[in-house]
Amino acid sequence: MKKELLFLICLMSISLMASCGTNNHENEVLVTDMSGAEVWVPKNPKKVAAVSPSTGDLMIAFGLGDVLDGTYYSVMDNPWAEVIYPKSKDLFGYDYDNSVETFIERGADLIFIPEPATAQNLREHGLNALCVRQFAEEGYGDYVFSFSEIVRTIWGEKVNNRVDMWQTDFNKAISNVTQKLEENDIYEEEKRTLYYVCGDKDRGLGYTDLGKSLLEYVYDLLNIDFICNRFETNRPSAEAVLEINPDIVAIGGIYQQYLLKQIKVEEPWNRIKGVVEGELYNIPVGFVSFEQTAAESPLFIYDMANKLYPDLFDYDMVSLTKECFSKYFSYQLNDSDTNNILKGLDINGDPLIWKE
């Protein structure tokens, strides 16, 4: 009897453990993130931490602003963010190295974060986390729509139309520009070189993007040699940049006006060919910088085409920008606002951020 009772108890325990371990995922959806990890996450999460500027931007653009708990803190340093999307003043400012406790305290039921190891660590602590990068190992062309498809998988019909609309706008911009370049045999010409300064943070002229990103992808389509992929660090010295001596310099981010002034006067940066010969361009800033994988990405393509090939392209950036912000942010820009955005200025025509 004792053996039979013990066997019955064991059988019941195994059955109980099996039933506890079984999860039919009825209220979840399986997502493959940008690191290749397959993760079950809740359907229609209600409080999302989008820990990068572009994921926050696209969530708003796809109509998910109401479930956005926060995004990368520097977005809130951009005065256009609150103008374009007033609810941004209530968003929490996340950082890439926030502790597990921060996400728990915030009650985030889904986290988008760039680093695969961080996403895995958060999952090990019971949090729903997906890796969403701004770069790829081999090239970014196949990853441009990765986040939008992740969003589609999670929210389904609620976002389908807006995701399709944004992907169509992006593909249209690529098609329009590359077709014109092909017709004019631009791809037969030697590529001009370009150095990019990332002005999202106060890190000076020697702060850039190492490539395998939207930047490198778009510039390659524009037949431009993005030299930043040759550096071992995203903090190259002026001497390293000057050794290549790029034909073009492009500066983005909220510090761009200060950096545009600085590069013209600071040795040896001011001796770069692109600076000397006037091939020095700003990249506009909307809710985020146009060069992010964001609602503004198609505008980045058109704007760069205009600046790099003025004899071939004359896109009406005022009209295109107005249309973009009306469509994705329900914000109606006037001509003055639009021109300030395109120049990297605030609504009053002043630098977004200035420092002496």
Residue pairs with C-beta under 8 A, 6 or more apart in sequence:
23 40
25 40
27 42
27 43
28 40
28 41
28 42
28 43
29 40
29 41
29 42
29 43
29 153
29 154
30 38
30 39
30 40
31 38
31 39
31 40
31 41
31 130
31 150
31 153
31 154
32 38
32 39
33 39
33 116
33 119
33 130
33 131
33 132
33 150
34 130
34 131
34 132
34 133
34 136
34 143
34 146
34 147
34 150
35 116
35 119
35 131
35 133
37 116
37 119
37 120
37 130
37 131
39 123
39 128
39 129
39 130
41 110
41 128
41 130
41 154
42 109
42 110
42 128
43 154
43 156
44 154
44 155
44 158
45 67
45 109
45 110
45 128
45 154
46 67
46 109
47 67
47 69
47 106
47 107
47 108
47 109
47 110
48 59
48 64
48 67
48 68
48 69
48 108
48 109
48 110
48 111
48 112
49 69
49 70
49 71
49 92
49 94
49 103
49 106
49 108
49 110
49 111
49 112
49 113
50 56
50 59
50 68
50 70
50 71
50 72
50 94
50 112
51 70
51 71
51 72
51 94
51 95
51 96
51 98
51 111
51 112
51 113
51 114
52 71
52 72
52 96
52 112
52 113
52 114
52 132
52 134
53 71
53 72
53 74
53 75
53 200
53 288
53 289
53 292
53 294
54 134
54 147
54 288
54 292
54 293
54 294
55 71
55 112
55 132
55 147
56 68
56 70
56 71
56 72
56 75
56 91
56 288
57 71
57 75
57 287
57 288
57 292
57 294
57 295
57 296
58 147
58 148
58 151
58 166
58 293
58 294
58 295
59 65
59 67
59 68
59 151
60 68
60 85
60 287
60 295
60 328
60 329
61 162
61 166
61 294
61 295
61 328
61 329
62 148
62 151
62 155
62 159
62 162
62 163
62 166
63 158
63 159
63 162
64 151
64 155
64 158
64 159
65 85
65 87
68 91
69 91
69 92
69 106
69 107
69 108
70 91
70 92
70 93
70 94
70 106
71 91
71 93
71 94
72 93
72 94
72 95
72 96
73 93
73 94
73 95
74 93
74 200
74 201
74 254
75 81
75 88
75 91
75 93
75 287
75 288
76 82
76 88
76 89
76 91
76 93
77 254
77 353
78 254
78 285
78 287
78 288
78 352
79 346
79 347
79 352
80 285
80 286
80 287
80 341
80 346
80 347
80 352
81 88
81 287
81 288
82 88
82 89
83 331
83 337
83 347
84 286
84 287
84 325
84 329
84 331
85 287
85 329
85 331
88 287
92 106
94 102
96 113
96 114
96 115
96 118
97 118
100 121
100 122
100 125
100 127
103 111
103 122
103 127
104 125
104 127
108 127
109 128
110 128
110 129
110 130
110 154
111 119
111 122
111 127
111 128
111 129
111 130
112 129
112 130
112 132
112 147
113 119
113 122
113 129
113 130
113 131
113 132
114 131
114 132
114 133
114 134
115 131
116 131
116 133
118 129
118 131
119 129
119 130
119 131
120 129
122 129
123 129
130 150
132 146
132 147
132 150
133 143
134 213
134 214
134 292
134 293
135 210
135 211
135 212
135 213
136 142
136 143
136 212
136 213
137 212
138 212
139 212
139 216
139 217
140 212
140 213
140 214
140 216
140 217
141 217
144 170
144 214
144 217
144 293
144 297
145 167
145 170
147 293
148 163
148 166
148 167
149 163
151 159
151 163
152 159
152 160
152 163
162 328
165 327
166 295
166 328
169 298
169 324
170 297
170 298
170 301
172 298
173 297
173 298
173 301
173 302
174 221
174 301
176 302
177 221
177 222
177 301
177 302
177 305
177 313
178 221
180 305
180 312
180 313
181 187
181 222
181 223
181 309
181 312
184 312
186 223
186 309
186 312
187 223
189 223
191 223
191 224
191 225
192 223
192 224
192 225
192 247
192 248
192 308
193 224
193 225
193 227
193 244
193 245
193 246
193 247
193 248
194 219
194 224
194 225
194 226
194 227
194 246
194 247
194 248
194 249
194 250
194 274
195 208
195 227
195 228
195 241
195 244
195 246
195 248
195 249
195 250
195 272
195 274
196 208
196 209
196 215
196 226
196 228
196 249
196 250
196 251
196 252
196 291
197 205
197 207
197 208
197 249
197 250
197 251
197 252
197 253
197 256
197 259
197 263
198 207
198 208
198 209
198 234
198 252
198 253
199 207
199 251
199 252
199 253
199 254
199 255
199 256
199 258
199 259
200 252
200 253
200 254
200 255
200 289
201 207
201 253
201 255
202 255
202 353
202 355
203 235
204 259
204 262
205 238
205 259
205 262
205 263
205 266
205 269
206 235
206 236
206 237
206 238
206 241
207 234
207 235
208 228
208 231
208 234
208 235
208 236
209 215
209 216
209 228
209 234
210 228
210 229
210 231
210 233
210 234
211 226
211 228
211 229
212 229
214 291
214 292
214 293
214 297
214 300
215 226
215 228
215 291
216 226
216 228
216 229
218 291
218 300
218 301
218 304
219 225
219 226
219 304
220 226
221 301
222 301
222 304
222 305
222 308
222 309
224 248
224 308
227 241
227 244
227 246
228 234
228 236
230 244
231 240
238 268
238 269
239 268
241 269
241 272
242 268
242 269
242 271
242 272
245 272
245 273
246 272
246 273
246 274
247 273
247 274
247 277
247 279
248 274
248 279
248 280
248 281
248 308
249 263
249 272
249 274
249 275
249 279
249 280
249 281
250 281
250 282
250 283
250 304
251 259
251 260
251 263
251 280
251 281
251 282
251 283
252 282
252 283
252 285
252 289
252 290
252 291
253 259
253 283
253 285
253 289
254 285
254 289
254 352
254 353
255 352
255 353
255 355
256 282
256 283
256 285
256 344
256 352
257 282
257 344
257 345
257 351
257 352
257 353
257 354
258 351
258 353
258 354
258 355
260 280
260 282
260 344
262 269
263 269
263 270
263 272
263 275
263 280
264 270
264 275
264 280
269 275
270 276
273 279
274 280
281 304
281 307
282 343
282 344
283 289
283 290
283 291
283 300
283 303
283 304
283 344
284 290
284 296
284 299
284 300
284 303
284 321
284 341
284 342
284 343
284 344
285 341
285 344
285 352
286 294
286 295
286 296
286 299
286 321
286 324
286 325
286 341
287 294
287 295
287 296
287 329
288 294
288 296
289 296
290 296
290 297
290 299
290 300
290 303
291 297
291 300
295 324
295 328
295 329
296 324
298 320
298 324
299 317
299 320
299 321
299 324
302 313
302 315
302 317
302 320
303 315
303 317
303 342
305 312
305 313
305 315
306 313
306 314
306 315
306 317
317 338
317 342
318 335
318 338
318 339
318 342
321 333
321 338
321 341
321 342
322 332
322 333
322 338
325 331
325 332
325 333
326 332
326 333
333 341
336 349
337 347
340 346
340 347
340 348
340 349
344 351
344 352
345 351
345 352
346 352
